[in-house]
């Protein structure tokens, strides 16, 4: 498995297309089709990803295996000495093969290099699959948060952290 840092418009387009595929196959059952479409347009379009990279210091990576892109990761250092896992998505046909674990291990190593003490993330409180995966990977729930994302939608999430020792 290789994580390739997203730096150009071709890679940004690949992330956006991958987001369309992954989100449409998984999230309508959790948050509804309207919210999926809104979030894809607002947060995972090519222009939104470009803005996140340029203005929010979000670092995107393509997860690649044998010349196939199987998922993507986005991380962001935070002022609270954490590395925020903003996004970690793997295609449905590639789940269960350790790619999420490897991506979290990569993020952990990067966080340690930066002198950060924990990983943090948010997960929709109804996303039982992701919650189970993150729990197996050593994350613990530390709170919950409801965030208004516009368009009449909210993100109803648990906050998770994983201390780095």
N, C-alpha and C positions, 0 to 999 in steps of 0.2 A: 504494500500500500504506500502511495506517495501523496503527500499534501502539497499542492502547488499554490503558492500565493497568487491571488487574483490582482493583476496590475494593468490590464488593458481591456479595451471595449469588447474584444472577442470573448475573453474569459468572463467578463461581466454579463454578457449575453448568455453564455453557457450557464451561469448561476441562475439567472432569471428564468431560463427555460426549464432548468431542473426544478426550481421552486414551483413553477406551474404544474409540472408533472407530479411531484411529491405531494404538494398541498392538496391538489384535486383528488388524489387517490386516498387521502387519509383524513383530512380535516373537515369536510362537509358534515360528517356524522357527529363531530364534536362541537363545532361552532356554527354550522349552517353554511349553505352555499353563498348567501349574500355577503357574509362576513369574510369568507375565504376570498371572494372576488375583490372585495374592498381592500383587504390586507395585501393581496398580491399586487394590486395596482399601486397602493400607497407605499408599501415597504419593500417589495421585491421586484419592481420593474427595473429595467436597466438604468433609468435616470435616478431612481431612488437609491439603488446600490452605489452608483457613482457618487452621489451626494454623501452617502454614509461613509464611504471610503475617504473622500476629500475633506469633509467637514466634521465628522464625528470620530475620526481615528478608529474606525471599525476596519478590521483586517479580515478579509474573506480568503478562504482556501477551498480549492476543489479537492475532493477526495477521489483519488484515481487508483484503479487496480487493473493491471494488464491492459493499459490503453483504453480503459472504460471509466467514465466518470460515474461514480456510484453515490455521491452525495456532496455536501458542502458544510463548511464550518465558518462561523464569523465570531471573532473575539475582540474584546476591547479592554485595555487596562483601565482601572478605576482608581479614584482618589482614596478609597478605603483599603488600599493595598490588596485588591482582588483583581483577578482576571475574569471578566464577565463573558460567559459563553452566550452570546446573543442568539446564535443559530447553530444547530447541529441536526442535519437532516440526511437520512440515507434512504435510497429508493426501496420500495417495498420488496422487490425481488432480491435485494442484497442484504436485507436485515438478518440479524442472527448469526452473522459471520465474523463479529468482532471489530467491525469498522468504527462503531461509535466508541468502543473502549479504546481503540488505538488513537482516535482523534482526541479523546479526553486525556490520554496519557501524553500526547504531543502538547496539548494546551497546558497541562501540569508542568511539564519540563520547561516550556517557554515562560510560564509564570515564575518558576523558581529562578530562572536566568535573570528575570527582571526584578528579583527581590520581593516578589509578591507572596502573600501568605495563604491565600485561598482562591478557589474557583467559586464563582457564583453564577446563578442562572435563574430564570423563571420558567415555569411550566404550567400550562393550562390545567386547572385543578381536575378536569374531567379526562385528561390524557393519561389513562391508567398504564398504557404500554410504556410511555416515556418515564413516568414516575417510577415504575418498576425497574427500568434500566438504570436510571440515575441512582436509585437506592442501592442496587447491586454494585454500582461503581463507587460507592462510598459517600454519596451526597446525603445530607439530612435537611429536612424541612425546617426553616427558621422563621417562617412567617407567611403571610398571604398579602396580596395586593390586587386592587381593582384599578385598572388604568383606562381612562377615557381616551380612545384612539381616534375619535372623530367619526363622522358619518353615522352617528347614532349607535356606535359599537363600543364595547369595552373588552379589555382582556382581563379575565378573572383567573389569576395565577397564584400558585404557590411559589415562594422564594426558597431556593435550595442553595446550600453551600457545602464545599468540600475543603476541609483544612489541608494544607500542604505541609508535610513534616519533613 
